[in-house]
Amino acid sequence: MTPHWVGMTGTALVMIAFIFQIAILVRKRKAGGLSIGSSVLNMTASTSLLAYALLRDEPMFSVIMGFQLAATLVILILHLIYRNRTA
């Protein structure tokens, strides 16, 4: 396995993990164990790393960081919508 495929595998796994998290939030309609602070910190980190990837002209890194930023934003929005639901 070349380094390129290792990176592609990691990228796919990160995307799948975020998709599962979003699907659980949408299906259960509650955000009990999620932390807004953690999501905000993740968004800040993703924004910084996306800017770095774009400045370095790293297409694969830019794609994964753009996806991570978008997914974290969706999770944060869903958390805010479902934060008061307990049942």
CORNOR-V77401 format. One record per residue. N is the residue number from 1. BURIAL is + if it has 24 or more other C-alpha atoms within 12 Angstrom, else -. Layout:
n={N,N}
burial={BURIAL,BURIAL}
This chain:
n={1,2,3,4,5,6,7,8,9,10,11,12,13,14,15,16,17,18,19,20,21,22,23,24,25,26,27,28,29,30,31,32,33,34,35,36,37,38,39,40,41,42,43,44,45,46,47,48,49,50,51,52,53,54,55,56,57,58,59,60,61,62,63,64,65,66,67,68,69,70,71,72,73,74,75,76,77,78,79,80,81,82,83,84,85,86,87}
burial={-,-,-,-,-,-,-,-,-,-,-,-,-,+,+,-,-,+,-,-,+,+,-,-,+,-,-,-,-,+,+,-,-,+,-,+,-,-,+,-,-,+,+,-,-,+,+,-,+,+,-,-,-,-,-,-,-,-,-,-,+,+,+,+,+,+,+,+,+,+,+,+,+,+,+,+,+,+,+,-,-,+,-,-,-,-,-}
